[in-house]
Every structure is written in C-alpha cells, then in structure tokens.
Amino acid sequence: MLLISVLGAILPMLIYLYFLRKFDKNEPEPIKIVILHFFYGATVSVILGVLGSLLFSLPFSVIFSELTTDLLKVILVAPFVEEIAKASLLLKTINRKYVDNLTDGLVYGGAIGLGFGMTENFLYFISFGDTIETLVPLLVMRTIFSAVMHCLSTATVGGIMSLAKYSSNLKRKISIIFSLSIAMFIHFVWNLSVSFSETFIIGLMFMIFIIILFIVVYYSSIRFENKIIVKELSEEIPNNLLDFLSSPFRFKKGWFLQPYQKIFINKSIALAFRKHQVDISVKNRELYTEEIEQLRLDLSKLIELNNNSKQAKWKTLEYMADPLIQYILVI
C-alpha cells in the first residue's frame, strides 16, 4: 500500500507538471526553475501550511468542540493559511527578469500548487488508504480534483501578480490581496462543498467549471502572446519568416537553416517580449535596451546566414537542372 501511495502521489503530479510547462510553447520556462517551484510547494509550503494551521486553529480549539474545530480548520483555516504559504515564493518570483507575462505566472504558480498537492495527497493516502477499497477512490478524487484545486488556485495568484508586475506599487499590492482572495475562495468553496454529502456534487461541478475556465485563460494568454510576437517583430524580420514563427508549425524543419532554427525562434520571441515590456513600462527601457540591441544584431546575422544558405541551395538546384550536368551524372 505504501508503494501505491508513493506512486499515486508523485506520478500524476509530474505528468501535470510536464504538460503545464509544455503548453507554454512561445517561451518555455527553464525546467530547473519550474522544478524548484514544484519542490518548494512540496516542502516549504507544506511546512508553513501545517505550522500556520496549528497556530490559527488554536482559538477555535478553545471555544469549540474537537469535531467542530476540525471542520473549521478544513473550511476556514486551511484556505487562508495554505494559499498564503503556497504564494510566499511567488512574491519573490514575480520580480525576476524571466517572468514577463501572464503565462509565466500561471506556470510557476501552478508548479507550486502541484508540489503542495503531491505532498498533501501522499499524507492522505497513507493516513486513510488502509485498504485498496479505500485507497482507490481517494486516489481518483484527490488526483483529479483536490491536487488540481491547489494547482489552479496558486496559478491564479501567479497569473494576476504577473499581470500587475509593471504597475504602480499600490496596484501591485492590491493585485496580491485580490489574487489571494480569489485563491482562498476557490479553496474555501471546494473544502466546504466536499465536507458534506449534500453539497459534494456542487463541489465537483464547481471544480470542473474552474478547470475549464483555467484552460480558456491559459490558451487566451498564449494567443495574446502570439499577437505580441506578430506586432513587435513585423519590422524586425521578413514576413515569410514571421508567418512561420507565429504559426503552430514553427518547430517543423525546413523553413529555416538547420541547426539554427531553434536559436532563431528563441531569440525572435525573446526580442518580441522584451520590446513589449518596454512598451508597457518606461522603467524597462534602461533594463532591456542593451539586450534588445544585442538580439537584433544576433537575428540579423542569423537571417543573413539563412538567406545565403537559401541562395546557395538554389544555385545548386539550377546547376543540377542543367541538361549537360544531368547527362554526366547519369553516365
């Protein structure tokens, strides 16, 4: 049972984490940093959550019975304490240079939530999954809904905070409070609804709605990034290359010189996002000007290299099409 609990807690969360990062096709976050956030959620956030829960539930234990106190811990204390514990790293992450759009915040927040969900699931599995009959329903419910709830609630915090990154200090503080309030509300509704058999189905429907909403927001964020790429690069690179760069086929071989295609893609997208950051915040002008110029220089060299390669290829094809050359090759 222990082995099933370990595998049941770890494997699904790693699969979720893989797809969470994989869907960010424009500028995938560094895998090491994503994993760092995942492990922070699985360790530090859990410890902070446990300590905070013990502290904030003390007044309830003095006033109410043990049964009522346990219920209040689940419904009121857990959403408040755990969402703050999970979001604690995001307060530092959002200020990092590598976080530059909504999708980044969703990925890092989601990674923390998945790490937290993994550890919490394991603790539930070993505590309440004494037999296979009790463990399997627990595995299904917590893997599909409870852990996903942790992922989406913290992703919400990361997403909203990343949107307010370049705003005034007041707006940034408001975004922290606002995003945490939404995360706590999601957590509260889920915990409340599944605590009673009469409202259990409401909790499931609520989570399905939140999951669908997250998917819509995630894909909307990617589409918005694609518009940024087209807008910012329209005067930077030729249209024929921009068409491929802004399409789902950008990673297919053949439209750019190998093995420089991936380098060209990464540098082009980086240039688009850096220019966008300058557009939305004057503070970024000095921070990114040097990088923008270097990216432009790198791209011009890559485009020149690609053009020279194409010209050489066409000359070779013209040469091969000469009837005399074909006759010699046949002989």
Residue pairs with C-beta under 8 A, 6 or more apart in sequence:
1 126
1 129
1 130
1 131
1 132
1 135
2 126
4 125
4 129
4 132
4 135
4 139
5 122
5 125
5 126
5 129
5 135
6 122
8 121
8 125
8 135
8 139
8 143
9 118
9 119
9 121
9 122
9 125
10 118
10 122
12 143
12 147
13 38
13 114
13 115
13 117
13 118
13 121
13 147
16 114
16 147
16 148
16 151
17 34
17 38
17 111
17 114
20 107
20 110
20 111
20 114
20 151
21 28
21 29
21 31
21 34
21 107
21 111
22 28
23 218
23 222
24 103
24 104
24 107
24 222
25 222
26 103
26 222
26 225
26 226
26 229
26 269
27 100
27 101
27 103
27 104
27 225
27 266
27 269
27 270
27 273
29 98
29 104
29 107
29 108
30 98
33 98
33 108
34 107
34 108
34 111
35 111
37 89
37 93
37 108
37 111
37 112
37 115
38 111
38 112
38 114
38 115
39 115
40 89
40 112
40 115
41 86
41 89
41 111
41 112
41 113
41 114
41 115
41 116
41 117
41 118
41 119
41 150
41 154
42 115
42 116
42 118
42 119
43 115
43 119
44 85
44 88
44 89
45 82
45 85
45 86
45 88
45 89
45 112
45 115
45 116
46 85
46 116
46 119
46 120
48 81
48 84
48 85
48 88
49 78
49 81
49 82
49 85
49 86
49 116
52 77
52 81
52 82
52 84
52 85
53 73
53 77
53 78
53 81
53 82
56 77
56 80
56 81
57 69
57 72
57 73
57 77
60 68
60 69
60 72
60 73
60 77
61 69
64 72
71 195
74 191
74 195
75 188
75 191
75 192
75 195
76 188
78 187
78 191
79 184
79 185
79 187
79 188
79 191
80 184
82 116
82 150
82 187
83 153
83 154
83 157
83 180
83 183
83 184
83 187
84 180
85 116
86 109
86 112
86 113
86 116
86 150
86 153
86 154
86 157
86 183
87 109
87 112
87 154
87 157
87 158
87 176
87 179
87 180
87 183
89 112
90 105
90 108
90 109
90 112
90 154
90 157
90 158
90 161
91 161
91 176
93 99
93 108
93 158
94 105
94 158
94 161
94 162
94 165
95 165
97 287
98 104
99 105
99 108
99 162
99 165
100 162
100 165
100 273
100 274
100 276
100 277
101 162
101 221
101 225
101 273
102 159
102 162
102 163
102 217
102 221
102 224
103 218
103 221
103 222
103 225
104 158
104 162
105 155
105 157
105 158
105 159
105 160
105 161
105 162
105 163
106 155
106 158
106 159
106 162
106 214
106 217
106 218
106 221
107 155
107 158
108 158
109 154
109 155
109 156
109 157
109 158
109 159
110 151
110 152
110 154
110 155
110 158
112 154
112 158
113 147
113 150
113 151
113 152
113 153
113 154
113 155
114 147
114 150
114 151
116 150
116 154
117 142
117 146
117 147
117 148
117 149
117 150
117 151
118 147
120 142
120 146
120 147
120 150
121 142
121 143
121 146
121 147
124 138
124 142
125 135
125 138
125 139
125 142
128 134
128 138
129 135
129 138
129 139
145 190
145 203
145 204
145 207
146 190
148 207
148 211
149 186
149 187
149 190
149 207
149 210
150 187
152 186
152 210
152 211
152 214
153 182
153 183
153 184
153 186
153 187
154 183
155 214
156 179
156 182
156 183
156 186
157 176
157 179
157 180
157 182
157 183
159 179
159 217
159 221
160 175
160 178
160 179
160 182
161 172
161 175
161 176
161 179
163 175
164 171
164 172
164 174
164 175
165 172
166 277
166 280
166 281
166 283
166 284
167 175
186 210
189 203
189 206
190 203
190 206
190 207
192 199
192 203
193 199
193 200
193 202
193 203
193 206
194 200
194 203
225 273
226 246
228 272
228 273
228 276
229 245
229 246
229 268
229 269
229 272
230 242
230 246
231 272
231 276
232 271
232 272
232 273
232 275
232 276
232 279
233 242
233 245
233 268
233 271
233 272
234 242
236 268
236 271
236 272
236 296
236 299
237 245
237 268
237 299
237 303
238 303
241 255
241 256
241 264
241 303
241 306
244 250
244 255
244 256
245 265
245 268
245 269
249 255
250 265
251 261
251 262
251 265
253 261
255 261
256 264
256 306
257 302
257 305
257 306
257 309
257 310
260 302
260 305
260 306
263 302
264 299
264 302
264 303
264 306
267 295
267 298
267 299
267 302
268 299
270 291
270 295
271 292
271 295
271 296
271 299
274 284
274 288
274 291
274 292
274 295
275 292
277 284
277 288
278 284
278 285
278 288
278 289
278 292
319 325
320 326
320 329
